[in-house]
Amino acid sequence: MRRRDLIASIPALATAGLAVPAIAGPDTAPTEAPSLNIAGVGLPIIVEGRVRNYIFVTVRLTLGNVTPEALRLKEPYFRDALVKAAHRTPFVVPNDWTVIDARAVSAALMRMAPTLAGRGAITAAQVVLQAPRRRTGVRTR
């Protein structure tokens, strides 16, 4: 095959590749909502006025009417607000210093989201990963 024929066939191959997803139609998998992960936020476990442990969490924010690139600029504000909220009212699970209350963290983030990112920017917040600094359980006296 001559080089000229090969170069001439490249646009035809590119258009054929684009047509395949359009033919697939409704059988394709549904697209997942865009999300942004906030990783490595250290939340304190405070019991009886003392810091007993730190839990490093990864939180997934499901985005609404905003792009991940736009919200990535606000990630430090989410980190700061989450740490401040954890110091005000710790997300402690009774009888266990190695996990946090994931539902309380998600609820706190959803309360903060309209102020930090705008109304409708965040549709859901979920704690994806928890890693305690110390793996010891509750100390008994």
C-alpha positions as CSV (number, residue, x, y, z in Angstrom):
1,M,0.0,0.0,0.0
2,R,1.3,3.4,-0.8
3,R,1.9,6.0,1.9
4,R,-0.6,8.4,0.2
5,D,-3.4,5.8,0.4
6,L,-2.6,5.1,4.0
7,I,-2.7,8.7,5.0
8,A,-6.0,9.2,3.1
9,S,-7.6,6.3,5.0
10,I,-6.9,7.8,8.4
11,P,-10.0,10.1,8.5
12,A,-12.3,7.2,7.4
13,L,-11.0,5.0,10.3
14,A,-11.4,7.8,12.8
15,T,-15.0,8.4,11.8
16,A,-15.8,4.7,11.9
17,G,-14.4,4.6,15.5
18,L,-16.7,7.4,16.5
19,A,-19.8,5.8,14.9
20,V,-19.6,2.6,17.0
21,P,-20.7,4.2,20.4
22,A,-23.6,6.0,18.6
23,I,-24.8,2.6,17.3
24,A,-24.6,1.0,20.7
25,G,-27.5,3.2,22.0
26,P,-29.4,2.1,25.2
27,D,-27.3,-1.0,25.8
28,T,-24.4,1.1,27.1
29,A,-23.8,1.3,30.8
30,P,-25.2,4.4,32.5
31,T,-22.7,7.1,33.2
32,E,-21.8,7.7,36.8
33,A,-22.3,11.2,38.3
34,P,-19.0,13.1,38.5
35,S,-17.3,13.1,41.8
36,L,-14.3,14.5,43.7
37,N,-12.3,12.7,46.4
38,I,-11.0,14.6,49.3
39,A,-8.2,12.3,50.7
40,G,-6.1,12.4,53.8
41,V,-8.2,14.5,56.2
42,G,-7.1,13.8,59.8
43,L,-10.1,14.0,62.1
44,P,-9.5,13.8,65.9
45,I,-11.2,11.4,68.3
46,I,-11.8,13.5,71.4
47,V,-13.1,11.7,74.5
48,E,-13.4,13.4,77.9
49,G,-11.7,16.5,76.5
50,R,-8.6,14.6,75.4
51,V,-7.5,13.7,71.9
52,R,-7.3,9.9,71.9
53,N,-6.7,9.1,68.3
54,Y,-6.8,10.5,64.7
55,I,-8.7,8.9,61.9
56,F,-7.5,9.8,58.4
57,V,-10.5,9.7,56.0
58,T,-11.2,9.9,52.3
59,V,-14.5,11.5,51.4
60,R,-16.2,11.3,48.0
61,L,-18.3,14.3,47.0
62,T,-20.9,13.6,44.3
63,L,-21.2,16.7,42.2
64,G,-24.4,18.3,41.0
65,N,-24.2,21.4,38.8
66,V,-20.4,22.0,39.0
67,T,-17.4,20.5,37.3
68,P,-14.7,18.6,39.3
69,E,-12.1,21.2,38.1
70,A,-14.1,24.0,39.5
71,L,-14.7,22.3,42.9
72,R,-11.0,21.2,43.1
73,L,-10.1,24.8,43.8
74,K,-12.4,24.7,46.9
75,E,-11.0,21.5,48.3
76,P,-8.9,23.2,50.9
77,Y,-12.0,25.0,52.2
78,F,-13.8,21.7,52.6
79,R,-10.8,20.2,54.5
80,D,-10.6,23.2,56.8
81,A,-14.3,23.2,57.5
82,L,-14.4,19.5,58.2
83,V,-11.5,19.6,60.6
84,K,-13.0,22.6,62.5
85,A,-16.4,20.7,62.7
86,A,-14.6,17.6,64.0
87,H,-13.0,19.7,66.8
88,R,-16.3,21.4,67.7
89,T,-18.3,18.2,67.9
90,P,-16.2,15.1,67.4
91,F,-17.5,12.3,65.2
92,V,-16.9,9.7,67.9
93,V,-18.4,6.2,67.8
94,P,-19.2,5.1,71.4
95,N,-16.9,2.4,72.6
96,D,-14.5,2.5,69.7
97,W,-11.6,5.0,69.1
98,T,-10.6,3.5,65.8
99,V,-13.5,4.5,63.6
100,I,-15.6,7.7,63.1
101,D,-19.3,8.1,62.7
102,A,-19.4,8.2,58.8
103,R,-23.1,9.3,58.8
104,A,-22.3,12.3,61.0
105,V,-19.4,13.3,58.7
106,S,-21.6,13.0,55.6
107,A,-24.3,15.1,57.3
108,A,-21.8,17.7,58.4
109,L,-20.4,18.0,54.8
110,M,-23.9,18.3,53.3
111,R,-24.7,21.2,55.8
112,M,-21.4,22.9,54.8
113,A,-21.7,22.4,51.0
114,P,-24.1,25.2,50.1
115,T,-22.0,27.7,51.9
116,L,-18.7,26.6,50.5
117,A,-19.5,25.5,46.9
118,G,-22.9,26.9,46.2
119,R,-26.4,25.6,46.2
120,G,-26.8,22.3,44.3
121,A,-23.0,21.8,43.8
122,I,-22.8,18.8,46.0
123,T,-25.6,16.1,45.9
124,A,-24.0,13.5,48.2
125,A,-21.1,13.0,50.5
126,Q,-19.8,9.6,51.5
127,V,-16.9,8.4,53.6
128,V,-15.0,6.0,51.4
129,L,-12.0,5.1,53.6
130,Q,-11.0,5.3,57.2
131,A,-7.5,4.7,58.5
132,P,-6.8,5.2,62.2
133,R,-3.4,6.5,63.4
134,R,-3.5,4.0,66.2
135,R,-5.2,0.7,65.9
136,T,-5.9,0.2,69.6
137,G,-9.5,0.1,70.8
138,V,-11.1,1.8,73.7
139,R,-8.9,1.9,76.8
140,T,-10.5,0.8,80.0
141,R,-9.4,2.3,83.3
